[in-house]
Amino acid sequence: MQKERPADVVGFYCGLTSTMERIWQLAKFYYERGIITIAGGWHAHYCPEETLNHHIDIVVHGDGEIAIQQILTVFKDVKPFNNIAGISFLDGTQVKTNSTNTISNMLEVDLDDLPFSDFGLLKYIKEIKVYPIGRIRGCRMNCEFCSVKGKPRWANSQRLFETVNLLVETRKAKSFFIVDDRLEEDREGTIEFFRLISEKYGNCLSFTVQSRLEASKDDELLDVMKAAGVGTVCIGYESPDKLDLKAMRKGYHQLSDIINWTEKWHQKGFRIHQMLIFGYPPKEKGESSSVKKMIKSFKTLIRATHPESLQVLHAVPLVGTDLRQRLEKERRLFPLEVVPWSKYDGNYICFLPDNMTLEEAQEIPMMLMNRFYDPMGWSRIVLRTIVFPVDYILRGWQKWHHGWYGDVVKYGGHLLITRWQRRQKIPDFLEKLKQYEAR
């Protein structure tokens, strides 16, 4: 890429902690060639010194749209960066931050004033099948494990509608993923957006969204979402365990509520991508259930809620979260030389578990997903395809397609998990953890 389109300035998104080591490798490549490197995102925000010591020239705190313009202007005019607010950089060997890098004082822009995203700039992507769009930043929920903080703010619904129009007209886009952490954060704006979509496009477009589970209590919201073409809702259930949910600060803990809210989503015709966290560390010693009881409760939840797709991950103590601070105080975090940032993707244990062995803690989430994603799904896909004419007459298109789609997802999930497991060196990883634990 550097040979084909030489860069003068390179920006890196550091919102995913598990990608940091790769970012450092790329930053070194450009840094050694005298190219300005800039980083933003939650990890860089919370760890500016670490980031700057890995070949990054400037860390931007908060919204980067204004800061990047100022940085490029200063770079062009060969001036120092001292007068740009909301950035950190090295002054000799010392980290200098031009403004307080707390959540409340990060740079914020008016989201309605931003230009539309130009996907045409992505020269090295042959085809975009699902377009990421959004209008909300921040989250008011304050979950212990989440690094997304701050008072939520949003662009108006008309702007997001115009974004969709532009992508449909210029790129023939049909499928969209709304990246907002909580779709219902601005309820009225969300309802207005989907009304605009349904009035112009009916349900000819496809949307995948993220939402809180209890949003299903809002019939008006769900009806307008369905009318506009929302098919899949990604929901963080996190856990069926009351103590887990209490420690996470989820705001609910009754399994009966979880099941009832899920039924509402399904009754309205939505597919659910269920996201769970296994082995969440309790706040008090002795609060953890036995391993068998934990596994049983997760299986019960999955059976009772019938998600169309499933994700079971480990609790990840990301930088800037209350969870990480708690585990640091309890001295339970594995050091980075044992569990590096690249393992902070939810597929590896990052701290000493409760009431279970290292092997159990590492293997159970994958075991739960292997149980869900059926290797025999291919046979049901073939069978459903063969009986389609009869099934279509007896039950109709929607019920046939729902079953067929579910089998495709489950078999596809099985293939992805199998491929991932073959590539990983889990025994070596566990051996390294055991050696550390034995010290």
C-alpha positions in Angstrom: 0.0 0.0 0.0 2.8 2.4 0.9 4.4 1.9 -2.6 1.1 2.4 -4.4 -0.3 5.3 -2.4 2.5 6.8 -0.2 1.1 8.2 3.0 2.2 11.3 4.9 0.0 10.7 7.9 -1.5 7.4 9.1 -4.3 7.1 11.7 -5.1 4.0 13.8 -8.3 3.0 15.5 -7.5 1.7 19.0 -11.0 0.8 20.2 -10.3 -2.9 20.2 -7.7 -3.8 22.8 -7.0 -7.2 21.2 -5.7 -5.4 18.0 -3.1 -3.3 19.8 -0.1 -5.4 19.2 -0.8 -5.5 15.4 -1.3 -1.7 15.5 2.1 -1.3 17.1 3.7 -3.4 14.3 2.1 -1.3 11.6 2.9 2.0 13.5 6.5 1.0 13.6 6.6 0.4 9.9 5.3 3.9 9.2 7.2 5.6 12.1 10.5 4.3 10.8 9.8 5.9 7.5 9.2 9.3 9.0 5.4 9.2 8.6 3.3 10.9 11.3 1.2 8.3 13.2 -2.0 9.2 15.1 -4.1 7.0 17.4 -7.6 7.3 18.8 -10.1 5.1 20.5 -10.7 3.9 24.1 -7.5 1.9 24.6 -5.3 4.7 23.4 -7.4 7.2 25.5 -6.9 5.2 28.7 -3.2 4.2 27.9 -1.6 7.2 26.2 1.9 6.5 27.6 1.9 2.9 26.4 0.5 3.9 23.0 3.1 6.8 22.5 5.9 4.4 23.5 5.0 2.1 20.6 5.7 4.4 17.6 2.6 6.6 17.8 3.2 10.3 17.6 -0.1 11.6 18.8 -3.0 10.2 20.8 -6.4 11.9 20.3 -8.8 11.9 23.2 -12.5 11.9 22.4 -14.0 12.8 19.1 -11.2 13.0 16.5 -13.0 14.9 13.6 -11.9 18.4 14.7 -8.5 17.3 16.2 -7.4 15.5 13.0 -8.0 18.7 10.9 -5.9 20.7 13.3 -3.2 18.1 13.4 -3.0 18.0 9.6 -2.9 21.8 9.4 -0.1 22.0 12.0 1.8 19.2 10.2 1.5 21.0 6.8 2.7 24.3 8.4 5.5 22.6 10.3 4.3 23.9 13.6 4.4 22.3 17.1 1.3 20.5 18.4 1.2 22.4 21.7 -2.0 24.4 20.9 -4.2 21.5 19.8 -6.6 20.6 22.6 -7.5 17.0 23.5 -4.3 15.3 22.4 -1.3 13.6 24.1 2.2 13.4 22.7 5.8 12.9 23.9 7.8 15.9 24.9 11.2 14.4 25.1 10.5 11.3 27.3 7.5 12.9 29.1 3.9 12.5 28.1 2.2 15.8 27.6 -1.6 16.1 27.4 -3.0 19.4 26.2 -6.3 19.0 28.0 -7.6 16.8 30.8 -8.2 13.3 29.4 -11.1 12.4 31.5 -14.4 11.2 30.1 -16.2 14.5 31.0 -13.6 16.7 29.4 -12.9 14.8 26.1 -13.3 16.7 22.9 -16.9 16.5 21.6 -18.2 17.6 18.2 -21.7 18.4 17.0 -22.6 15.1 15.3 -25.0 16.9 13.0 -22.2 18.9 11.5 -20.0 16.0 10.4 -19.8 15.1 6.7 -21.2 11.8 5.5 -18.9 8.8 5.5 -17.2 8.3 2.1 -17.0 4.6 1.6 -15.4 5.2 -1.7 -12.2 5.9 0.1 -11.9 2.2 0.9 -9.9 1.4 -2.2 -8.7 -2.0 -1.1 -12.1 -3.5 -0.3 -13.7 -5.1 -3.3 -17.2 -5.3 -2.0 -19.1 -4.0 1.0 -22.1 -6.2 1.7 -23.2 -4.7 5.0 -22.7 -0.9 5.6 -21.9 0.2 9.1 -23.8 3.4 10.0 -24.7 5.2 13.3 -25.7 8.4 15.0 -25.3 7.8 18.8 -22.1 8.0 20.9 -21.7 7.2 24.5 -23.9 5.1 26.9 -25.6 5.8 30.1 -25.8 2.3 31.5 -22.5 2.1 33.3 -21.9 -1.7 33.1 -18.9 -2.8 35.1 -17.2 -4.6 32.2 -17.7 -1.9 29.5 -15.3 0.9 28.5 -18.0 2.9 26.6 -18.8 5.7 29.1 -20.0 9.2 29.0 -23.4 11.0 28.6 -24.9 9.8 25.3 -25.5 12.2 22.5 -26.7 11.8 19.0 -27.2 13.2 15.5 -30.8 13.8 14.5 -32.8 11.0 12.8 -33.0 12.9 9.5 -29.3 12.9 9.2 -29.1 9.1 9.5 -32.0 8.8 7.0 -30.0 10.9 4.6 -27.0 8.7 5.1 -29.0 5.6 4.1 -30.4 7.5 1.1 -26.9 8.4 -0.1 -25.6 4.9 0.2 -28.7 3.4 -1.6 -28.4 5.9 -4.4 -24.6 6.0 -4.9 -23.6 2.4 -3.9 -26.8 0.4 -4.3 -26.6 -0.5 -0.6 -29.3 -2.9 0.8 -28.0 -4.1 4.1 -26.9 -2.0 7.1 -25.5 -2.5 10.6 -26.4 0.3 13.0 -23.4 0.4 15.3 -25.0 2.4 18.1 -24.5 0.4 21.4 -28.1 1.0 22.4 -30.6 1.7 19.6 -33.2 2.9 22.1 -31.0 5.5 23.7 -32.8 8.2 21.8 -36.2 6.6 21.5 -38.1 9.3 19.7 -35.3 9.8 17.2 -35.0 6.1 16.5 -38.8 5.8 15.9 -38.7 8.8 13.6 -35.7 7.3 11.6 -37.4 3.9 11.0 -40.7 5.7 10.1 -38.9 7.6 7.4 -37.2 4.4 6.2 -40.5 2.5 6.0 -42.3 5.3 4.3 -39.7 5.5 1.5 -38.5 1.9 1.2 -41.0 -0.3 3.0 -39.1 -3.3 4.3 -36.9 -3.6 1.2 -33.8 -2.7 3.1 -32.2 -4.9 5.8 -31.0 -3.6 9.2 -29.1 -5.3 12.0 -29.1 -3.4 15.3 -28.0 -3.6 18.9 -30.4 -3.1 21.8 -31.1 -3.8 25.4 -33.2 -6.8 26.1 -36.0 -5.0 27.9 -36.6 -2.7 25.0 -39.0 -5.3 23.8 -41.5 -3.8 26.3 -41.9 -0.9 23.8 -44.4 -2.1 21.2 -44.3 1.1 19.2 -40.6 0.9 18.8 -40.6 -2.8 17.8 -43.4 -2.3 15.3 -41.7 0.5 13.5 -38.4 -1.4 13.5 -40.0 -4.4 11.9 -41.9 -2.3 9.3 -38.5 -0.8 8.3 -36.7 -4.1 7.7 -34.9 -4.7 11.0 -34.3 -8.5 10.9 -31.6 -9.3 13.6 -31.2 -7.7 17.0 -27.9 -8.2 18.9 -28.6 -8.3 22.6 -26.2 -8.6 25.5 -28.0 -11.0 27.9 -24.6 -11.6 29.6 -25.7 -14.2 32.1 -28.7 -16.1 33.6 -27.1 -15.8 37.1 -28.5 -13.2 39.5 -25.1 -12.6 41.2 -23.4 -12.2 37.8 -26.0 -9.7 36.6 -25.7 -7.8 39.9 -21.9 -7.6 39.7 -22.2 -6.4 36.1 -24.7 -3.7 37.0 -27.1 -4.8 34.2 -30.2 -3.5 35.9 -32.2 -6.7 35.9 -31.7 -10.2 37.4 -34.9 -12.3 37.1 -34.8 -15.2 34.6 -38.5 -15.0 34.2 -38.2 -11.4 32.9 -35.4 -12.4 30.6 -37.5 -15.1 29.0 -40.7 -12.9 28.8 -38.8 -10.1 27.1 -37.2 -12.5 24.7 -40.6 -13.9 23.7 -41.7 -10.4 22.8 -38.8 -10.0 20.4 -39.6 -13.3 18.8 -43.4 -12.6 18.7 -42.6 -9.5 16.6 -40.6 -11.6 14.2 -37.0 -10.6 15.1 -34.0 -12.9 15.0 -31.8 -12.6 18.1 -28.1 -12.8 18.3 -27.5 -13.7 22.0 -24.3 -12.5 23.7 -23.3 -14.2 26.9 -20.3 -13.9 29.4 -19.3 -17.1 31.2 -17.3 -17.1 34.4 -17.9 -13.5 35.5 -15.9 -12.8 38.7 -18.2 -12.3 41.7 -17.7 -9.3 44.0 -17.7 -11.3 47.2 -15.8 -14.5 47.9 -18.0 -17.6 48.1 -20.7 -16.1 45.8 -19.8 -18.2 42.8 -21.9 -21.2 41.9 -20.4 -24.6 41.2 -19.2 -25.3 37.7 -22.0 -27.8 37.0 -24.6 -25.4 38.2 -23.2 -22.6 36.1 -23.2 -24.8 32.9 -26.7 -26.0 33.6 -28.0 -22.4 34.1 -26.5 -21.3 30.8 -27.9 -24.3 28.9 -31.3 -23.6 30.5 -31.2 -19.9 29.4 -30.2 -20.9 25.8 -33.0 -23.5 25.5 -35.6 -21.2 27.0 -34.8 -18.2 24.8 -34.2 -20.0 21.4 -31.7 -17.5 20.0 -31.0 -17.7 16.3 -27.2 -17.2 16.9 -25.1 -17.3 20.0 -21.8 -15.9 21.3 -20.4 -17.1 24.6 -17.2 -15.3 25.7 -15.0 -14.8 28.7 -15.2 -11.7 30.8 -12.6 -9.3 29.4 -11.1 -6.8 31.9 -10.6 -4.0 29.4 -8.6 -0.9 30.2 -10.7 1.9 31.7 -13.3 -0.4 33.1 -14.4 -0.8 36.7 -14.0 -4.6 36.3 -10.3 -4.2 35.5 -9.7 -1.9 38.5 -11.5 -4.4 40.8 -9.4 -7.4 39.5 -6.2 -5.4 39.8 -7.0 -4.7 43.5 -7.7 -8.4 44.0 -4.4 -9.3 42.3 -6.2 -11.7 39.9 -5.1 -10.4 36.5 -2.5 -12.3 34.6 0.4 -10.1 33.6 0.7 -9.0 30.0 3.7 -11.2 29.4 1.5 -14.2 30.2 -1.8 -13.0 28.6 -0.9 -10.2 26.2 -3.4 -7.7 24.8 -3.9 -9.9 21.7 -5.7 -12.4 23.9 -8.2 -9.7 25.1 -10.8 -10.7 22.5 -13.1 -12.7 24.7 -11.8 -16.1 23.7 -9.2 -16.5 26.4 -9.2 -16.2 30.2 -7.4 -13.1 31.4 -7.6 -13.6 35.2 -7.7 -16.3 37.9 -11.1 -17.9 37.8 -13.5 -18.7 40.7 -14.5 -22.3 41.7 -13.1 -23.9 38.5 -9.8 -25.0 37.0 -8.0 -23.1 34.3 -9.0 -25.8 31.8 -12.7 -25.5 32.7 -12.7 -21.7 32.6 -11.0 -21.8 29.2 -13.0 -24.6 27.6 -16.6 -24.2 28.8 -17.6 -21.1 26.7 -16.4 -22.9 23.5 -18.2 -26.1 24.7 -21.5 -24.2 25.0 -21.1 -22.8 21.5 -20.1 -26.2 20.0 -23.3 -27.6 21.5 -25.4 -24.8 19.9 -23.8 -24.8 16.5 -24.8 -28.2 15.2 -22.4 -30.1 12.8 -25.4 -32.0 11.4 -27.1 -28.7 10.3 -26.1 -29.4 6.7 -28.5 -32.4 6.6 -31.4 -30.4 7.8 -30.6 -27.7 5.2 -30.8 -30.3 2.5 -34.0 -31.8 3.9 -35.7 -28.4 4.2 -34.8 -27.5 0.7 -36.3 -30.8 -0.6 -39.6 -30.4 1.2 -39.9 -26.7 0.5 -42.9 -27.0 -2.0 -44.9 -28.9 0.6 -43.8 -26.9 3.6 -44.5 -23.6 1.7 -48.1 -24.7 1.0 -48.7 -26.0 4.6 -46.9 -23.3 6.7 -46.0 -20.4 4.4 -42.7 -18.8 3.4 -41.8 -17.1 6.7 -41.9 -20.2 8.8 -40.0 -22.3 6.2 -37.4 -19.6 5.8 -37.0 -19.1 9.5 -36.1 -22.8 10.0 -33.9 -22.9 6.9 -32.0 -19.8 7.9 -31.5 -21.1 11.4 -29.9 -24.3 10.1 -27.7 -22.3 7.8 -26.5 -20.1 10.6 -25.9 -23.0 13.0 -23.9 -25.0 10.4 -22.0 -22.0 9.3 -21.2 -21.2 13.0 -19.9 -24.8 13.4 -17.5 -24.4 10.5 -16.2 -21.1 11.8 -15.6 -22.4 15.4 -13.9 -25.6 14.0 -11.6 -23.5 11.9 -10.8 -21.2 14.8 -10.0 -24.1 17.2 -7.7 -25.7 14.7 -5.6 -22.5 14.4 -5.3 -21.8 18.1 -2.7 -23.3 20.5 -4.9 -23.6 23.5 -2.8 -26.3 25.3 0.3 -24.1 25.1 -1.7 -21.2 26.4 -3.0 -23.2 29.3 0.5 -24.5 30.1 1.8 -21.0 30.3 -1.0 -20.0 32.7 -0.3 -23.1 34.9 3.4 -22.2 35.1 2.5 -18.7 36.2 -0.1 -20.0 38.8 2.5 -22.4 40.2 5.0 -19.6 41.1 
